Structure formats: C-alpha cells, structure tokens
Amino acid sequence: MTGRLCVSKHKSNHDRRLDDDFESFKKFNRSLEWSCETGDPGTLEFTPNSTWPDIVYYNSFTQANMGWKIRVIDSFNQRICEDLFSHCASFKAQIKVTVIP
C-alpha cells in the first residue's frame, strides 16, 4: 500500500436497507463518514498483463472530478499510439498514477 488510507463507512445509526433510496450516488456518498490516516501522498504504480481488459477506469472519492480511463494494450506500436493519443512521445508501457491527498 502506498499513501494514506481513507475509508468511508455508514454512520452507526444508518439503516443500510435504505441505501437504494438515495437519488444519486453523490448523495449516498455524502451520507458516509470519512476517515483518513495521516501521511504523505503516494504513487500507485502497476504493470498490466495480457489478462487485463482493454480499458480500466480509475477515480478518486477524495478529489472531485479526478479520474478517467486507462487503455491497456498488449504490445506497443508507434502507429497505434499515434492513432489513439495526441502525445505519443511521452507514452509509456508502464503506467504511474500519482495519488494526491
């Protein structure tokens, strides 16, 4: 594990059977209690293999509007990279996601 661990939990007096009654995920998410350990941010580094799907998604519940998709490719080809990405020169086969508190 890297960085700080943040956990969301139901409030102790909340009836979990009512979770489906929220109008949106945002409202449900705001009903939870959040607690984060102290510490510095970390870097999440991983190397996908051939069993991963073509697209994986990441997001952050602590930073609004942070997240997107990661395209996973089995082998690197400059032409394919140029078709998919505008900045191919900085493309790396290994992906690093920086976690910011």
C-alpha positions in Angstrom: 0.0 0.0 0.0 1.2 3.5 -0.7 -0.1 6.8 0.5 -2.8 7.4 3.1 -5.6 5.0 3.6 -9.0 6.7 3.5 -12.1 4.7 4.5 -15.8 5.5 4.1 -18.4 3.8 6.4 -22.0 4.0 7.0 -22.9 6.1 10.1 -23.7 3.9 13.1 -27.4 4.8 13.1 -27.9 4.3 9.4 -30.2 1.6 8.1 -28.4 0.0 5.2 -31.6 -1.3 3.7 -32.4 2.4 2.8 -29.3 2.7 0.6 -31.3 2.4 -2.6 -33.5 5.3 -1.6 -30.8 7.9 -2.4 -31.5 9.9 -5.5 -27.9 9.7 -6.7 -24.5 8.2 -5.8 -23.3 11.6 -4.9 -26.0 12.0 -2.2 -25.3 8.4 -1.0 -21.5 9.1 -0.9 -22.1 12.3 1.1 -24.1 10.4 3.7 -21.0 8.3 4.6 -18.4 9.0 7.3 -14.9 9.5 6.0 -11.7 8.9 7.9 -8.2 9.2 6.6 -4.9 8.2 8.1 -2.1 10.8 8.4 0.7 10.6 6.0 2.1 11.7 2.7 0.6 11.0 -0.8 2.0 8.1 -2.7 2.4 6.9 -6.2 0.4 4.0 -7.4 2.4 2.1 -10.0 1.3 -1.1 -11.7 2.1 -3.1 -14.8 -0.9 -4.7 -16.5 -0.5 -8.1 -18.2 -2.4 -9.8 -21.0 -5.3 -10.8 -18.8 -6.4 -7.2 -18.2 -9.4 -5.8 -20.1 -8.7 -3.2 -22.9 -10.0 -0.3 -20.7 -9.8 0.1 -16.9 -11.1 3.1 -15.0 -9.7 4.9 -12.1 -11.3 7.6 -9.9 -10.9 9.4 -6.6 -13.6 9.8 -4.0 -11.5 12.4 -2.1 -10.7 14.6 -5.1 -13.8 15.7 -7.1 -13.7 15.1 -10.9 -10.4 13.2 -10.8 -10.4 10.1 -12.8 -10.7 8.7 -16.3 -9.9 5.6 -18.2 -6.6 3.8 -19.0 -6.3 2.0 -22.3 -4.4 -1.3 -21.8 -2.5 -2.6 -24.8 -0.8 -5.9 -25.2 2.1 -4.6 -27.2 3.3 -1.1 -28.1 3.2 0.1 -31.7 4.1 3.7 -32.6 1.4 3.9 -35.3 -1.3 2.6 -32.9 -0.2 5.0 -30.3 -0.4 7.9 -32.7 -4.0 6.8 -33.7 -5.1 6.8 -30.0 -3.1 9.5 -28.3 -2.0 13.0 -29.3 1.2 13.0 -27.2 2.8 9.6 -28.2 6.3 10.7 -27.3 5.5 10.6 -23.6 3.6 7.4 -23.7 5.0 4.6 -21.5 4.1 0.9 -21.4 4.1 1.2 -17.6 1.6 3.5 -16.1 2.0 5.6 -13.0 -0.9 7.3 -11.2 0.0 9.9 -8.6 -2.3 9.9 -5.6 -2.7 13.3 -4.1 -4.3 13.8 -0.7 
